[in-house]
Amino acid sequence: MVAFISFAGIRGQEVGRSDEKVAQAASAASATIYLPLVTRNFPLQTIFGVEMSSISASQGLERVAQAGTTWVRRAALEWKAVEAIQGVRDWGAVAGLKQEVQRAGANNLQVILVVRGAPSWAAPRACGPIEADKLAALADFMREAVGQFPTVRYWELWNEPDIDYALLSDPNSLWGCWGDGGDAAGYGGSGYAAMLQAVYPAVKAANPQAQVVAGALLLDCDPADPPPGKDCTPAKFLAGVLQAGGGAYLDGVSFHAYDYYWGQLGEYGSAFSAGSRWDTTGPVTVAKARFVKGVLAQYGVSGKFLMNTEAALLTGDNAACDSVCEMTKAFYVAQAYTSALAEGLWANIWFSVLGWPGRNTALLDSSLNPLPAYTAYQTAAAILRNAVFQSEIAGYHGIRGYKFNRGDRNIWVLWSSDAVLHTVSLTPGTPHALFDALGTPQSVTGSTLDVTQKPLYVEW
């Protein structure tokens, strides 16, 4: 028997005139789609997510909900805060976090909760590997944690655990430090695998629907295409996890993917590989997702979802971000989420709503007013909501393009990848609607289109 779902057309939010235009032009239609298109992630949810330092009104919760967000990541559950003394757990220590999770649920937001911070009795470093004889205690903590946060389905275990502990002077670092530069084969991944083997059954016993997310991997650089002078051996960490049998004890793998603003409109590059940049592969999310997929395939591990749980365009430390910088960030938002959707990621998390201090990644200013990147985020979430990737668009020189289907229409996303204006012929003919990255409707004249570095959404 074939099942169907009907849903209303995408709906923009009433924050700024451009978003109202998106809503007016893109809503109203009802469509029927085949259930197999959405069973991967049912009920319907998008890849659009953000990191928040607190899930609260003061940190922009209303704006986050209005933007069409599905996911909120919080790197906030510290084992040592709850169980400073072995066997004595004080869940009142995270009462505020519980309230945050409740607020997220009230706004239809799915929380990705990061567990980190081992107590001193369980590990020599809070950021790093757990003593073998304390893994059972961590498993018991996790079993209880899942019960304490019954609406949380996604549990990310430590933040960037593939960092070598010898490189972090602070044992209480927010970053993980499970990596071991002295382990030539797996860079310390075997210790992380042992933790997964202990924790996974406990999480599933507490809630069979809970998802254990390995990572989030820093993935500093690609051994196959290293930037000049970089040592890429930390990239062996995931292989080390899988070599030790960790693939059977995780539901998904998460990683982080940042690009760096190069000071010119639309231009950026990555520290991950020499060949990942604005005029080649586009956002580094693409290169990192394919790297992770390749490692999983190498070890015969299938059926795992991928998430990018930190994504943004970074400036240099404390550098100014002028109007060109802000517009490039807005272009990047459209490109990053389009690319993540095309790569099949379950979530792409922007870091962060109010920004990485000194790196100009914010979606909102300090008064919670939208920056251009927020408008681009909201536009992408409205137009690409429930869209299914079809293919990359080939045949246009100097243009990067992706084709999606949203049940009631086909959507192309196009931008110039060489900073040159291109006039192209649209094979399907005259589009039904055309919007730029900020949601501003563009005039449709015949079957040709001018494409610049500013991404365009073309609908038929």
C-alpha positions in Angstrom: 0.0 0.0 0.0 1.3 3.5 -0.9 1.0 6.1 1.8 0.8 9.9 1.2 1.3 13.0 3.2 -0.2 16.3 2.4 1.3 19.5 3.7 0.9 23.2 3.2 3.4 25.1 1.2 6.4 26.7 2.9 5.7 29.6 5.1 8.0 32.6 5.7 8.1 34.4 9.0 7.1 38.0 9.6 10.5 39.3 10.5 11.5 41.9 7.9 9.8 42.8 4.7 11.9 40.4 2.5 10.6 37.5 4.6 7.1 38.6 4.1 7.7 38.6 0.4 9.0 35.0 0.5 5.9 34.0 2.4 3.5 35.6 0.0 5.2 34.2 -3.1 6.0 30.7 -1.8 3.0 29.8 0.4 -0.6 28.8 -0.1 -0.2 25.7 -2.3 -1.0 22.3 -0.9 0.9 19.3 -2.2 1.0 15.6 -2.0 4.3 13.7 -1.7 5.2 10.1 -1.4 6.0 9.0 2.1 9.3 7.2 1.1 10.7 10.7 0.5 10.6 11.6 4.1 10.8 8.4 6.1 14.5 9.0 6.8 13.6 11.7 9.2 9.9 11.4 10.1 8.2 13.4 11.4 9.2 16.1 9.0 12.2 18.1 10.2 14.8 20.2 8.4 18.6 20.4 8.6 18.4 24.0 9.9 19.8 24.4 13.4 21.8 26.8 15.5 24.0 26.7 18.6 22.8 28.7 21.6 24.7 29.6 24.8 21.4 29.4 26.5 18.0 28.4 25.1 16.3 31.6 26.4 14.6 34.8 25.3 17.7 36.8 26.2 19.8 34.8 23.7 17.3 35.1 20.8 15.0 32.1 21.3 12.1 33.9 19.7 14.1 34.8 16.6 15.4 31.3 16.4 11.9 29.8 16.4 10.7 32.4 13.9 13.5 31.5 11.4 12.2 28.0 10.7 14.7 26.3 12.9 14.5 22.5 13.7 17.6 22.0 15.9 19.3 23.7 18.8 22.6 22.4 20.1 23.7 22.9 23.7 27.2 21.8 24.8 26.0 21.9 28.4 25.6 18.6 30.3 28.7 18.2 32.4 29.1 14.8 34.2 31.3 16.3 36.9 28.6 18.9 37.8 26.1 16.2 38.5 28.3 13.5 40.0 31.3 15.2 41.7 31.4 12.3 44.2 31.0 8.8 42.7 27.6 7.4 43.1 26.1 10.7 44.4 24.2 12.5 41.7 22.7 15.9 42.1 20.4 16.5 39.1 19.4 19.8 40.7 22.7 21.1 39.5 21.3 21.1 35.9 17.8 22.4 36.8 18.4 25.4 34.6 19.4 23.2 31.6 16.2 21.2 32.1 14.2 24.4 31.8 16.1 25.3 28.6 15.2 21.9 27.1 11.6 22.5 28.1 11.6 25.9 26.4 13.0 24.3 23.3 10.2 21.8 23.2 7.6 24.5 23.6 9.1 26.1 20.5 9.2 22.8 18.5 13.0 22.7 18.6 14.9 19.4 18.8 17.8 19.6 21.2 21.2 18.1 20.5 22.7 17.8 23.9 26.5 17.5 24.3 27.8 15.4 27.3 31.3 16.3 28.5 33.4 17.1 31.5 34.4 13.9 33.4 34.7 14.1 37.2 38.2 13.8 38.6 37.5 10.4 40.1 36.7 9.0 36.6 39.5 10.5 34.5 42.8 12.3 34.8 41.5 15.1 32.5 37.8 16.2 32.4 38.2 16.7 28.6 39.6 13.2 27.9 39.5 9.5 28.1 37.7 7.8 31.0 39.5 5.2 33.1 38.6 1.7 32.0 37.2 0.8 35.5 35.0 3.9 35.4 33.3 3.3 32.1 30.4 1.4 33.8 29.9 4.5 36.0 29.6 6.7 32.9 27.2 4.2 31.4 25.0 4.4 34.5 25.2 8.2 34.5 24.1 8.2 30.8 21.2 5.8 31.5 20.0 8.2 34.2 20.6 11.3 32.1 18.4 10.0 29.3 15.6 9.6 31.9 16.2 13.1 33.3 15.9 14.6 29.8 13.1 12.5 28.3 12.5 14.8 25.3 16.2 14.8 24.2 16.8 12.3 21.5 20.2 13.2 20.3 23.2 12.8 22.6 26.6 14.0 21.3 29.5 12.6 23.4 32.2 15.2 24.0 33.1 18.1 21.9 35.9 17.7 19.4 37.3 14.6 21.1 39.9 14.1 18.3 42.2 16.7 19.8 45.4 15.4 21.3 45.3 15.8 25.1 49.0 17.0 25.0 47.9 20.1 23.0 45.4 21.3 25.7 46.9 22.9 28.7 43.5 23.1 30.4 42.3 19.7 31.5 38.8 21.2 32.0 38.7 22.5 28.4 35.4 22.8 26.5 37.1 20.9 23.8 37.6 17.2 24.1 41.1 15.6 24.4 40.7 11.9 23.6 43.3 12.1 20.8 46.7 10.6 21.3 49.5 11.7 19.0 51.5 8.7 20.2 49.0 6.3 18.7 50.2 6.0 15.1 47.4 3.6 14.1 44.3 5.3 15.4 45.2 8.5 17.2 43.5 7.5 20.4 40.2 6.5 18.8 40.2 3.1 20.5 39.6 4.7 23.9 36.6 6.6 22.5 35.3 3.3 21.0 35.6 1.6 24.4 33.5 4.5 25.9 30.9 4.1 23.1 30.7 0.3 23.8 29.9 1.0 27.4 27.5 3.9 26.9 25.5 2.8 23.9 23.6 -0.1 25.5 22.8 2.0 28.5 21.3 4.9 26.4 19.2 2.5 24.4 18.0 0.7 27.5 16.7 4.0 28.8 15.1 5.1 25.6 15.3 2.9 22.4 14.6 6.0 20.3 17.6 8.0 21.7 20.4 8.5 19.2 24.1 8.3 20.2 26.1 10.7 18.1 29.9 10.2 18.0 32.0 13.3 17.7 31.8 16.1 17.2 35.0 15.8 15.2 37.3 18.8 14.7 38.8 17.1 11.6 41.6 19.5 11.5 42.8 18.6 8.0 42.6 16.1 5.2 45.7 13.8 4.9 44.9 13.4 1.2 45.2 17.1 0.5 46.9 18.8 3.5 47.4 22.5 3.6 51.1 23.5 3.5 52.9 22.6 6.7 50.0 20.9 8.5 50.2 17.6 10.2 46.9 15.7 9.4 47.4 12.6 11.6 44.6 13.7 13.9 42.2 12.7 11.0 43.0 9.1 11.9 40.9 9.4 15.0 37.6 8.2 13.4 39.4 5.3 11.7 40.7 4.4 15.2 37.2 4.4 16.6 36.0 2.1 13.8 39.1 -0.2 13.9 38.3 -0.8 17.6 34.7 -1.8 16.8 33.0 1.5 17.7 30.9 1.5 14.5 28.4 -0.8 16.0 27.9 1.5 19.0 26.9 4.8 17.4 23.9 6.0 15.4 25.5 8.9 13.7 28.8 10.8 13.4 29.1 14.6 13.8 31.8 16.9 12.7 32.6 20.6 12.6 33.2 22.6 9.4 34.4 26.3 9.4 35.5 28.4 6.5 37.6 31.6 6.8 36.6 34.9 5.2 39.3 36.2 2.8 38.4 39.9 2.8 36.7 40.0 -0.6 33.0 39.6 -1.4 32.0 36.0 -1.6 35.6 34.6 -1.0 36.6 32.2 1.7 38.7 29.1 2.2 39.3 26.3 4.7 42.1 25.0 6.8 40.9 21.4 6.2 42.5 21.0 2.8 44.4 23.0 0.2 41.7 22.4 -2.4 38.6 23.4 -0.4 37.6 27.0 -1.1 34.9 29.3 -2.5 35.9 28.8 -6.2 36.4 25.0 -6.1 34.3 22.8 -3.8 32.4 25.5 -2.0 31.8 25.3 1.7 34.1 22.9 3.5 31.1 21.0 4.8 31.2 19.2 1.4 34.8 18.1 1.8 34.4 17.0 5.4 31.2 15.1 4.8 32.8 13.2 2.0 35.8 12.5 4.1 33.7 11.0 6.9 31.6 9.0 4.4 34.8 7.6 2.9 36.2 6.5 6.3 32.9 4.8 7.2 32.8 3.0 3.9 36.4 1.9 4.2 35.5 0.1 7.4 32.2 -1.3 6.1 30.1 0.9 8.4 26.7 1.8 6.9 23.4 3.2 7.9 24.8 6.1 10.0 23.5 9.6 9.7 25.9 12.6 9.6 25.6 16.0 11.2 27.7 19.1 11.0 27.2 20.5 14.5 29.3 23.6 14.1 29.3 25.6 10.9 30.2 29.3 10.3 32.3 31.7 8.3 35.1 33.0 10.5 37.0 36.3 10.4 40.4 36.7 12.0 40.4 37.2 15.8 38.8 40.5 16.7 38.8 41.6 13.1 36.2 44.1 12.0 33.3 42.8 9.9 32.1 45.5 7.5 29.1 45.4 5.2 31.0 43.3 2.6 32.0 40.8 5.3 28.4 40.7 6.5 27.1 40.2 3.0 29.6 37.4 2.3 28.5 35.7 5.5 24.9 35.9 4.2 25.9 34.3 0.9 27.8 31.7 2.9 24.7 30.8 4.9 22.8 30.0 1.8 25.6 28.0 0.3 26.4 26.1 3.5 22.8 24.9 4.1 22.3 24.1 0.4 25.5 22.1 0.3 24.7 20.3 3.6 21.3 19.3 2.3 22.8 18.1 -0.9 25.3 15.9 1.1 22.4 14.3 3.0 23.2 15.7 6.4 20.6 15.4 9.1 21.5 18.7 10.7 23.7 21.7 10.0 24.2 23.8 13.1 25.3 27.4 12.8 27.7 28.6 15.4 26.1 30.6 16.8 23.1 32.8 17.2 25.0 35.6 19.0 28.3 34.6 17.5 31.7 33.3 18.3 33.3 36.1 20.3 35.8 38.0 18.1 35.0 35.9 15.0 31.9 37.7 13.7 29.7 34.7 13.2 26.5 36.1 14.7 23.1 35.9 13.1 21.7 38.6 15.4 23.4 41.7 16.8 23.6 42.4 20.5 20.1 43.8 20.6 18.8 40.7 18.9 18.2 42.5 15.6 18.6 40.4 12.5 21.9 40.6 10.6 21.9 39.8 6.8 23.0 36.3 7.7 19.9 35.8 9.7 17.7 36.9 6.8 19.6 34.5 4.6 19.1 31.7 7.1 15.4 32.3 7.4 15.0 32.5 3.6 16.9 29.2 3.0 14.8 27.5 5.7 11.6 28.7 4.2 12.4 27.8 0.6 14.2 24.5 1.2 12.0 23.2 4.0 11.2 19.6 3.2 13.1 19.8 -0.1 14.7 16.6 -1.4 18.1 16.8 -3.2 17.9 15.6 -6.8 21.3 16.3 -8.3 24.1 18.8 -8.9 23.5 21.0 -11.9 26.2 20.5 -14.5 26.8 22.3 -17.8 27.1 25.9 -16.6 30.8 27.0 -16.6 31.7 29.0 -13.5 28.4 28.2 -11.7 27.7 25.9 -8.8 24.2 24.6 -8.7 21.9 22.2 -7.0 18.5 20.8 -7.9 15.9 20.0 -5.3 12.2 18.8 -5.3 9.8 20.0 -2.7 6.8 18.0 -3.9 4.9 20.9 -5.3 7.8 22.4 -7.2 11.4 22.0 -8.4 14.0 24.3 -6.9 17.4 25.2 -8.2 20.0 27.0 -6.1 22.7 28.8 -8.2 25.7 31.0 -7.6 28.8 32.1 -9.5 31.9 30.2 -8.3 34.4 32.4 -10.1 33.3 36.0 -9.2 32.2 36.6 -12.8 28.7 37.5 -13.8 27.2 34.7 -16.0 24.1 34.9 -18.2 22.7 31.4 -18.6 19.8 29.8 -20.4 17.4 27.9 -18.2 16.5 24.6 -19.9 13.2 24.2 -18.1 12.1 27.6 -19.4 10.7 30.6 -17.6 10.7 30.0 -13.8 7.6 30.4 -11.6 9.5 32.5 -9.0 13.0 33.8 -8.4 14.5 35.0 -5.0 18.0 36.1 -4.0 19.7 34.9 -0.9 18.0 37.5 1.3 14.5 36.5 0.0 14.0 39.5 -2.2 11.9 38.5 -5.3 13.8 39.0 -8.6 12.1 39.8 -11.9 11.7 36.9 -14.3 12.3 37.8 -17.9 12.2 34.9 -20.4 14.4 31.9 -20.0 17.8 33.5 -19.3 19.2 34.4 -15.9 22.1 36.5 -14.6 24.0 34.7 -11.9 26.5 36.4 -9.6 28.1 35.4 -6.3 24.8 36.1 -4.5 22.9 32.7 -4.4 19.6 32.6 -6.3 16.6 30.3 -5.6 14.9 29.5 -8.9 11.5 27.8 -8.7 9.4 25.9 -11.3 
